[in-house]
Amino acid sequence: MLEKITDLVDQVAAAADEIESARRLPDSLVHELKKAGAFRALMPTKFGGLGAEFEDYVYMVQALAKADASTAWCVNQAAVIGLTSLWLPEARIREIWASPETSIANGPPFNCLIEPDGDQFKLNGHWGFSSGCQHATWMLGAAKYAGGGYRIAYFRPDDVSFSDNWQVPGLRGTGSFEFTISDLSIDASLVTDLAASPTHLCDLTITPSTLLFAVSFACVALGVARATLDDVIDLAQGKVPRWSSTKVQDDPDVQRFVGKATARWRSADAYLHRTLENMFPVIRDTAEVTHEQRSELRMAGTHVIQECADVVDLAYKISGSTGIYQNQNLQRRFQDMHVITQHVQGREAYFALLGRHQMTGHYEIGPMT
């Protein structure tokens, strides 16, 4: 089933310039992605999803990212966040995923509160970075609960007020608008607590979604970095730098840089996929995620994103002045990569947590871990 999505890679690549300029995915492409099941790839088959195993799914994300990072980001954001619906009552899960057009968008809460209101809940708040919200059919918002902790609520895009402040140089096509809600009444069956037991128990509801995001967004970075290396290798075939009689491809320093960058990319690629392929069968068998496994997921995600950024930077330097122009794929990928590193999943600060765990055995559980 994932091959049907991967078969759209050429279509995604052909739409890349339009995605960049429009700051959203074209409706025609979204329709094809939805028809292939991209946004429901991780949902169990009993609810109309593809039921993909996570270690297979990330290859699909990586292939899409090689064609266009914004498309891969939107697909992955929707597919992973859609798993939170598995904490709702089964009737609501089936309602949400009944339509083949279903896609879910969310955003981190800035100042949000949800409180009981008779048989319902009342929601107020402001959320940011809602990737893929322009083609979403359901929205998700996390908010502080008046009684303590957090709750998540599902609602429709028509219930929110969007703010287009996504004026950025990278991942432009994700259209990651902010949104606000004022005194929205929500049925209690569309509100749940992710700290409680899910309605549907599986490896993907046992594993913290923040860590699923860590390694799947790392696969977006892998796709971008591989494409950037390919771009600069193609460029080097014919470019002769000013004041030089030698093609870039024949420069020994460039050859060395490309060799080292390729080795770093292959190492990052192997590390991430080996981690997932070794870990998820164990999680399915044991029905638990240990602190050691959490640490491994966070380390793989953080390291791979950082390595990919270094690979992209090296390729960008090799391109010289050619790489600075907006009509170059390499320029777009450079900008995309440096938005990925700014995301909460790419923070180098995680290495301190991971190093402490390696030395002391203590692992700090928190919102991102």
C-alpha positions, -999 to +999 in steps of 0.1 A: +000+000+000+029+024+008+041+019-028+010+037-041+022+068-021+058+064-032+046+062-068+035+098-065+071+110-060+075+122-095+042+141-093+054+157-060+087+167-076+069+183-105+048+204-082+077+216-060+079+251-076+041+255-073+042+243-037+070+268-029+053+298-045+017+291-033+029+281+003+006+251+002+001+217-015-019+219-047-054+205-043-048+180-071-018+166-053-035+165-020-064+146-036-039+120-050-021+117-016-054+112+002-066+087-024-034+067-019-039+068+019-009+089+028-025+108+056-039+076+072-009+054+066-003+047+103-040+042+113-050+006+119-069-011+091-099-017+113-105+021+112-098+025+075-061+031+076-032+014+059-019-001+091+017+004+080+044-007+103+064+023+114+098+011+102+083+007+067+064+039+068+095+061+074+110+050+040+079+065+023+084+097+042+120+099+032+112+093-005+086+121-005+111+144+012+137+138-015+111+152-039+097+180-017+103+185+020+070+204+025+049+175+011+067+150+033+064+172+063+026+177+059+020+140+053+041+129+083+026+156+106-009+145+097-002+107+099+015+108+133-008+133+149-038+114+136-028+085+159-041+106+188-076+099+176-071+064+190-077+077+225-113+088+215-143+065+218-144+040+190-175+055+174-157+088+172-126+072+157-147+057+130-165+089+123-133+109+119-118+084+095-150+075+076-141+099+048-112+091+024-105+129+025-097+129+062-065+148+072-058+161+106-038+193+115-027+206+149-003+231+164+016+236+197-005+254+223+006+290+232-021+300+257-049+275+258-075+264+283-102+238+283-127+235+310-159+215+318-191+231+307-221+210+317-221+179+294-195+195+272-162+213+273-154+249+265-122+256+246-102+289+243-067+293+230-041+302+205-020+275+186+009+279+162+027+261+133-003+242+120+013+224+091-012+212+065-041+231+080-052+243+045-062+208+034-072+195+069-107+182+075-102+180+113-082+201+137-066+190+170-058+213+199-040+205+232-049+228+261-044+231+298-072+214+317-089+235+344-086+204+367-049+199+360-028+185+333-037+187+296-065+175+273-067+173+236-098+182+216-109+175+181-129+201+161-135+213+126-114+239+106-146+260+104-145+264+142-112+283+142-098+316+130-066+312+110-038+337+109-014+336+079+019+346+094+039+318+077+063+342+059+094+320+060+122+310+036+120+272+043+092+246+043+070+273+028+047+248+013+036+235+047+014+266+051+019+264+089-006+291+099-015+299+135-051+296+147-073+308+176-105+296+192-129+316+214-155+299+237-160+268+215-183+242+229-171+207+222-188+174+229-171+154+256-166+125+233-142+146+212-120+154+242-095+130+257-065+127+279-034+112+263-021+103+298-050+077+300-051+043+283-058+045+245-090+029+231-068+010+207-036-004+221-007-010+197+030-002+193+022+033+180+000+043+209+025+028+234+054+049+219+052+086+228+041+106+197+069+131+203+095+104+197+076+091+167+079+127+154+116+128+163+126+099+140+101+105+112+111+141+109+147+129+108+137+109+078+125+141+062+160+155+069+175+124+053+155+129+021+164+166+019+201+159+025+202+131-001+185+153-027+209+181-019+239+159-025+224+147-058+219+184-068+255+194-062+268+163-079+247+172-110+259+208-108+296+197-105+294+178-139+294+210-159+303+240-137+336+257-142+341+282-114+352+317-123+390+321-126+394+283-129+399+260-159+388+229-139+353+216-136+340+214-101+338+176-104+375+174-111+386+195-080+403+171-055+390+191-026+354+189-039+358+152-044+370+148-009+342+169+005+315+149-014+331+116-004+330+126+033+295+140+030+282+108+013+297+087+041+281+108+068+247+106+050+249+068+046+260+064+082+230+086+094+206+067+071+218+033+083+218+043+120+182+056+119+167+027+100+186+000+119+174+016+152+138+014+141+140-020+125+155-034+156+133-016+181+097-018+168+094-056+166+105-057+203+079-030+213+052-050+195+063-082+214+066-067+248+039-040+246+061-015+264+087+012+257+116+013+281+136+043+291+165+029+271+143+027+240+131+062+245+167+073+247+176+055+216+147+071+196+156+106+208+193+101+201+187+088+166+163+116+157+185+144+171+218+130+157+204+124+122+188+158+119+221+174+129+242+152+106+219+160+077+222+197+083+260+194+081+257+175+048+234+201+033+257+229+044+287+212+028+268+207-005+257+243-004+293+256+000+304+235-029+277+250-052+293+285-049+273+314-061+250+291-082+234+278-051+221+312-039+195+317-066+158+310-058+154+290-090+178+264-078+165+233-060+196+234-039+186+268-025+152+256-016+165+225+001+191+245+021+163+267+034+141+237+042+168+220+061+175+250+082+138+252+092+140+216+103+169+223+125+150+251+142+121+228+150+118+215+186+127+180+174+161+192+161+174+208+193+210+199+202+201+204+238+187+168+239+223+155+238+227+167+274+197+146+285+210+116+265+246+119+278+233+121+314+213+089+307+244+071+293+265+081+324+240+078+352+212+056+339+187+084+348+162+093+321+141+123+325+105+118+313+089+150+300+067+164+273+093+157+246+108+125+260 
